[in-house]
Structures are given as structure tokens and as C-alpha cells.
Amino acid sequence: MEYERITRGIRVSVQPRFSLAQSDPAEGRFVFMYHVLMENEGAVPAQLLFRHWRIHEAGGVDSEVDGEGVVGEQPLLMPGTKHEYQSFCILRSPVGFMEGYFTFVHDDGEEFQVEVPRFPLSAPWPAPSDDDEVMN
């Protein structure tokens, strides 16, 4: 399933999935991959500067992640262009969710936040025995 939000002409789409191959449920290690697509549907260039993630696990465990760019890049999105990347997070529980925002800047120096929609992280339970990757 895909989760999507548009803020100030920047469309952000996220597709999460559980990775059984990289997880170890018996040890409380649940790995979730996510694919992010950012598209500039506006009329002016925008460059991604920072990311901010809020990660919530079952049982009320919350964490936050801040950093420059995404996977080592600070892409410049010209009107009509896109940037995509994949990343992951590790939870100690089989369910949770992520949400957050990206900080972008326009040519004139104006910074603005682009919302990332909340998306669920959910491992199938009981775990499948034959599938390496399970799409959520």
C-alpha cells in the first residue's frame, strides 16, 4: 500500500514493507523497509536539506531521527522532476508507525517543511514460512 501527501507542490509517497529475511522475531528484531518518492509538482526548484522522522513502536516506545538529506544526498528537485530512495528501520515490536517531514529550501532561501504521511509498520503474524519479503 502507498501513503501520499502533497505540501507546497512537493508530493511525497511512501511504500513500507516488512522484511522477514532481515528480521529475527524471536530476538525482538523486526526490520521494515520503506521506499520514498518525492516529486516536485510546483513551479519552482526545491532542494531537500533535512529529514525528521518520528518512529512509534507498540508499547509506547517512541524515537526521533534527524539528519541532513536522505541516504547521504540533498537532491535538488526541478519542477516536474522526482527523487526516490529506500531505507529501513528496526523495531523491537511487530507493529508501529512512522511519520515526519522533510525540510526543503526554494531558490530564494525560503525554507519550508514537507509533510510525510503517517504510514503503518506491521509484520504479518504468525510469520509466513515461505516468503522472503512480504508487502504491506
Secondary structure in CASP SS format (residue, H / E / C, confidence):
PFRMAT SS
TARGET T0000
AUTHOR 0000-0000-0000
METHOD secondary structure of the structure
MODEL  1
M C 1.00
E C 1.00
Y E 1.00
E E 1.00
R E 1.00
I E 1.00
T E 1.00
R C 1.00
G C 1.00
I E 1.00
R E 1.00
V E 1.00
S E 1.00
V E 1.00
Q E 1.00
P E 1.00
R E 1.00
F E 1.00
S E 1.00
L E 1.00
A E 1.00
Q E 1.00
S E 1.00
D E 1.00
P H 1.00
A H 1.00
E H 1.00
G C 1.00
R E 1.00
F E 1.00
V E 1.00
F E 1.00
M E 1.00
Y E 1.00
H E 1.00
V E 1.00
L E 1.00
M E 1.00
E E 1.00
N E 1.00
E C 1.00
G C 1.00
A C 1.00
V C 1.00
P C 1.00
A E 1.00
Q E 1.00
L E 1.00
L E 1.00
F E 1.00
R E 1.00
H E 1.00
W E 1.00
R E 1.00
I E 1.00
H E 1.00
E E 1.00
A C 1.00
G C 1.00
G C 1.00
V E 1.00
D E 1.00
S E 1.00
E E 1.00
V E 1.00
D E 1.00
G E 1.00
E E 1.00
G C 1.00
V E 1.00
V C 1.00
G C 1.00
E E 1.00
Q C 1.00
P C 1.00
L E 1.00
L E 1.00
M C 1.00
P C 1.00
G C 1.00
T C 1.00
K E 1.00
H E 1.00
E E 1.00
Y E 1.00
Q E 1.00
S E 1.00
F E 1.00
C E 1.00
I E 1.00
L E 1.00
R C 1.00
S C 1.00
P C 1.00
V E 1.00
G E 1.00
F E 1.00
M E 1.00
E E 1.00
G E 1.00
Y E 1.00
F E 1.00
T E 1.00
F E 1.00
V E 1.00
H E 1.00
D C 1.00
D C 1.00
G C 1.00
E C 1.00
E E 1.00
F E 1.00
Q E 1.00
V E 1.00
E E 1.00
V E 1.00
P E 1.00
R E 1.00
F E 1.00
P E 1.00
L E 1.00
S E 1.00
A C 1.00
P C 1.00
W C 1.00
P C 1.00
A C 1.00
P C 1.00
S C 1.00
D C 1.00
D C 1.00
D C 1.00
E E 1.00
V E 1.00
M E 1.00
N C 1.00
END
